[in-house]
Structure formats: C-alpha cells, structure tokens
Amino acid sequence: MRVVLCDRLGDPSVLKIVERPIPEPGPHDTVVRVGAAAVNFPDILTVSGEYQHKPELPFVPGIEGAGTVHAVGTEVVTRRPGDRVIFGIRPGAFSEYVKLAPHNMTMPLPDDWSFAEGAGFRVGAVTAYHSLIHRAHVKAGDVLLVHGASGGVGLAAVQLGKHLGARVIATGGDDERLAVVRQLGADHVVNYRTADFVAAVKGLTEGRGADVVYDPVGGDVLERSVRAAAYGARLLVVGFTSGGPSKLMSNHILIKGLSVLGVRAGETIARVSPELGRDYVEELPRLAALGVMRPHISHRFPMDQVADAFRVLLDRKVVGKAVIEMAG
Ligand SMILES: NC(=O)c1ccc[n+]([C@@H]2O[C@H](COP(=O)([O-])OP(=O)(O)OC[C@H]3O[C@@H](n4cnc5c(N)ncnc54)[C@H](OP(=O)(O)O)[C@@H]3O)[C@@H](O)[C@H]2O)c1
C-alpha cells in the first residue's frame, strides 16, 4: 500500500509517498481501507514541528478519514468487513489502509455521504460539539459569533450553532467563501479583512453584542472580540491560525463579566474526561444521520498531490475541507 511519509520536519514539500505492507489486525484492531482523508490545520503544524503533539519521525500524517472495513481482529464484534466508517487516528490517516486500535474512534458513515464528506466530519464536529455544548452551553436564541467560519472547525460551529437554535454571525476574510458559509446556514456574514466586525456585531444586536464567541483565528481577532461580546459572554479560545496567541486585557474581562474558555477537544475526550467522550459516541452518529455538520468539501487531491492540499489551507482558499482521495 502507499502512504504519505514525513521523515523530516518542514514545509509541505518534505512529504513523500512510500510503499508499506498492508497492516494485519491484532485481536482488538480494525483495518480500514481508506477512501479519503481530510487535511486539518494541525497537520501543517505537525509536519513543520510547531504543533503541541510531536510524533516521532518518521510518521504518516493525517488525523481523520473515512473508508471501508477491510479486516477485523478475532475479538472485534462491533464492526464487520464491508462496513463504511468514519475514523480518527493520531496520526496516520494519509495512507491506503489504517490499523485502528479500540481507542481510535470509529462511527458509521451515513449511507448518503461520500468518503470525502465522512473524512472531513470528525475533527470539526468534535471541536464544535465540545465547544458549543460542553464548554459554552449554547442555547436557542443565543447570538453566536464564529470567526474563521469558512475553515473546517469554523464551519462545523456555524452548522451546529444553527441546529441548536442560535443566531449565527460568521466572519472570514473572503467574500466568495463567506457566500458559501451563508448558503450553509449562517444568518449574517462579515468580512473581517474589509469591515469592522465589532461594529457589525453591535449593529446586528442593537448594541448588545454576541453571547458566545468561537475563535479558531486568535491574534487581534480574539482581542477585538472582547468589544463585540455581550455582558456575561463566553469566549471560546479554539486556535491560532493567524499565527499566535492573543493578549486579553483582564480589566475588560472583569468589566464585561466574561468567561474565557479554553478548548482542547481531543485531549478532553481522550484523557481528561473520557465520560464526555462517551457522549460523542452516541451524539455524533445521531447528528450525522440528521445531516448536522455534514462537511462542505471545496478541494480534492490525489495522494501524490498532498503538498498541494496543505497549500490550499495555507493560502486560505478552502471552504470547509480539503481532502486527499485514495486511488484504491
Ligand atoms: N482547540 C481544539 O480542540 C482544536 C481542534 C481542532 C483544531 N483546532 C485549531 O483550530 C484552528 C483551525 O483549524 P482548521 O483545521 O479549521 O483550519 P482551516 O480549515 O484552515 O481554517 C482556519 C481559518 O482560519 C482563517 N485564517 C485567518 N488567518 C489565517 C492565516 N494566517 N492562515 C490561514 N488561515 C487563516 C482562515 O479563514 P479566512 O481566510 O477566511 O480568514 C481559515 O478558514 C487551528 O489553529 C487548529 O489548530 C483546535
């Protein structure tokens, strides 16, 4: 089988395709023939050596995908060869086959979803679910401000926010991509490169501001969000695609009675609060079956163009997800 290998850290051009044997399942493992794997911003950071999780070299990148069960171990009773599944793995998804241990989360791929859609579901859905439900307790009628809404975790939050009954204001840096975000459910879109999103949010809320801010962008977008937040708002710190952490003024946090909530979706379900993880096992398949957070796929690449898939993310061209599709 072919895999994408990272054997030295650097920009996307370090990635190469190599041959490896198809893995055999141990008694508790499931081997999946991968149909597609999605590219996430953390993959870029992992390959450049800047991510908090640093796998030992050489490694196969990619943290989510979808495919067909190829073989199961003697003790596996929940999956059978031929089942279509969505999976998470840390890392290893950019491969024609993956071996999944019991702790790697798999769930059924809805019948009417493509492998590409399934591949792009898990990271966005887990992050949005943990943020909006476990951390910020979003409820119907809340005004939810989602930054970087054309990106993977941003778009999932727009879609889940609408499902929960929130009024969603989505920001991003490109009008064309924001038009897609609007079609996919956002009530309002604001281009934060050409307009003052603080004034826009105030204008849309009679001066009150947003009840919840979901921010995967960081930098001055998070800093300015304090001014776009309502009294008592919850600020979800999700990521830093703009390049670095933000400085939040503690006097502003105090005066506005804000709650600043860090989000570590993967870490929380895997290690800190496995009981919250069990919630996803029930809820994510239910939401997927309802079509909630069904990914929008704007770019598809064959495996040997994996570097191009990384570049469209870096160049801010993606709406929803870019995926790598396996030939087999
Ligand atoms: N906390 C958690 O548990 C968790 C889980 C998953 C991911 N994350 C983090 O969430 C962030 C987003 O991940 P993602 O996979 O959704 O990324 P993505 O699909 O690339 O989306 C990120 C968005 O950030 C915006 N952006 C602003 N400045 C940018 C810049 N300088 N370069 C690239 N994009 C920029 C882009 O929108 P515009 O061009 O429209 O501005 C882009 O759509 C990452 O920092 C990731 O590490 C956190």
The ligand as an SDF file (V2000), in Angstrom:
LIG
                    3D

 48 52  0  0  0  0  0  0  0  0999 V2000
   -8.9160   23.5350   20.3630 N   0  0  0  0  0  0  0  0  0  0  0  0
   -9.1380   22.3950   19.7380 C   0  0  0  0  0  0  0  0  0  0  0  0
   -9.5120   21.3680   20.3240 O   0  0  0  0  0  0  0  0  0  0  0  0
   -8.9220   22.3540   18.2470 C   0  0  0  0  0  0  0  0  0  0  0  0
   -9.3380   21.2690   17.4750 C   0  0  0  0  0  0  0  0  0  0  0  0
   -9.1220   21.3070   16.0950 C   0  0  0  0  0  0  0  0  0  0  0  0
   -8.4920   22.4130   15.5110 C   0  0  0  0  0  0  0  0  0  0  0  0
   -8.0700   23.4230   16.3370 N   0  0  0  0  0  0  0  0  0  0  0  0
   -7.4170   24.6250   15.7870 C   0  0  0  0  0  0  0  0  0  0  0  0
   -8.3800   25.3730   15.0860 O   0  0  0  0  0  0  0  0  0  0  0  0
   -7.7230   26.1520   14.0930 C   0  0  0  0  0  0  0  0  0  0  0  0
   -8.4410   25.9860   12.7840 C   0  0  0  0  0  0  0  0  0  0  0  0
   -8.2330   24.6960   12.2700 O   0  0  0  0  0  0  0  0  0  0  0  0
   -8.9100   24.2540   10.8950 P   0  0  0  0  0  0  0  0  0  0  0  0
   -8.4340   22.8750   10.6120 O   0  0  0  0  0  0  0  0  0  0  0  0
  -10.3630   24.5590   10.9290 O   0  0  0  0  0  0  0  0  0  0  0  0
   -8.1960   25.2510    9.8860 O   0  0  0  0  0  0  0  0  0  0  0  0
   -8.7180   25.8120    8.4910 P   0  0  0  0  0  0  0  0  0  0  0  0
   -9.7320   24.9000    7.9060 O   0  0  0  0  0  0  0  0  0  0  0  0
   -7.5050   26.1470    7.7210 O   0  0  0  0  0  0  0  0  0  0  0  0
   -9.4790   27.1600    8.8920 O   0  0  0  0  0  0  0  0  0  0  0  0
   -8.8500   28.1740    9.5170 C   0  0  0  0  0  0  0  0  0  0  0  0
   -9.4140   29.5190    9.1020 C   0  0  0  0  0  0  0  0  0  0  0  0
   -8.5690   30.4970    9.7210 O   0  0  0  0  0  0  0  0  0  0  0  0
   -8.5950   31.6660    8.9510 C   0  0  0  0  0  0  0  0  0  0  0  0
   -7.2840   32.3270    8.9760 N   0  0  0  0  0  0  0  0  0  0  0  0
   -7.0560   33.5390    9.4930 C   0  0  0  0  0  0  0  0  0  0  0  0
   -5.7730   33.8550    9.3830 N   0  0  0  0  0  0  0  0  0  0  0  0
   -5.1500   32.8350    8.7520 C   0  0  0  0  0  0  0  0  0  0  0  0
   -3.8180   32.5960    8.3260 C   0  0  0  0  0  0  0  0  0  0  0  0
   -2.8510   33.4780    8.5580 N   0  0  0  0  0  0  0  0  0  0  0  0
   -3.5440   31.4310    7.6990 N   0  0  0  0  0  0  0  0  0  0  0  0
   -4.5100   30.5090    7.4880 C   0  0  0  0  0  0  0  0  0  0  0  0
   -5.8100   30.6870    7.8710 N   0  0  0  0  0  0  0  0  0  0  0  0
   -6.1130   31.8400    8.4980 C   0  0  0  0  0  0  0  0  0  0  0  0
   -8.9790   31.2500    7.5250 C   0  0  0  0  0  0  0  0  0  0  0  0
  -10.1420   31.9780    7.1930 O   0  0  0  0  0  0  0  0  0  0  0  0
  -10.0990   33.3660    6.4040 P   0  0  0  0  0  0  0  0  0  0  0  0
   -9.1050   33.2280    5.2710 O   0  0  0  0  0  0  0  0  0  0  0  0
  -11.4970   33.4930    5.9420 O   0  0  0  0  0  0  0  0  0  0  0  0
   -9.6820   34.3890    7.4080 O   0  0  0  0  0  0  0  0  0  0  0  0
   -9.3190   29.7800    7.6150 C   0  0  0  0  0  0  0  0  0  0  0  0
  -10.5430   29.4720    7.0080 O   0  0  0  0  0  0  0  0  0  0  0  0
   -6.2610   25.7030   14.0920 C   0  0  0  0  0  0  0  0  0  0  0  0
   -5.4940   26.6290   14.8520 O   0  0  0  0  0  0  0  0  0  0  0  0
   -6.3060   24.3740   14.7950 C   0  0  0  0  0  0  0  0  0  0  0  0
   -5.0810   24.0400   15.4040 O   0  0  0  0  0  0  0  0  0  0  0  0
   -8.2800   23.4290   17.6570 C   0  0  0  0  0  0  0  0  0  0  0  0
  1  2  1  0
  2  3  2  0
  2  4  1  0
  4  5  1  0
  4 48  2  0
  5  6  2  0
  6  7  1  0
  7  8  2  0
  8  9  1  0
  8 48  1  0
  9 10  1  0
  9 46  1  0
 10 11  1  0
 11 12  1  0
 11 44  1  0
 12 13  1  0
 13 14  1  0
 14 15  2  0
 14 16  1  0
 14 17  1  0
 17 18  1  0
 18 19  2  0
 18 20  1  0
 18 21  1  0
 21 22  1  0
 22 23  1  0
 23 24  1  0
 23 42  1  0
 24 25  1  0
 25 26  1  0
 25 36  1  0
 26 27  1  0
 26 35  1  0
 27 28  2  0
 28 29  1  0
 29 30  1  0
 29 35  2  0
 30 31  1  0
 30 32  2  0
 32 33  1  0
 33 34  2  0
 34 35  1  0
 36 37  1  0
 36 42  1  0
 37 38  1  0
 38 39  2  0
 38 40  1  0
 38 41  1  0
 42 43  1  0
 44 45  1  0
 44 46  1  0
 46 47  1  0
M  CHG  2   8   1  16  -1
M  END
$$$$
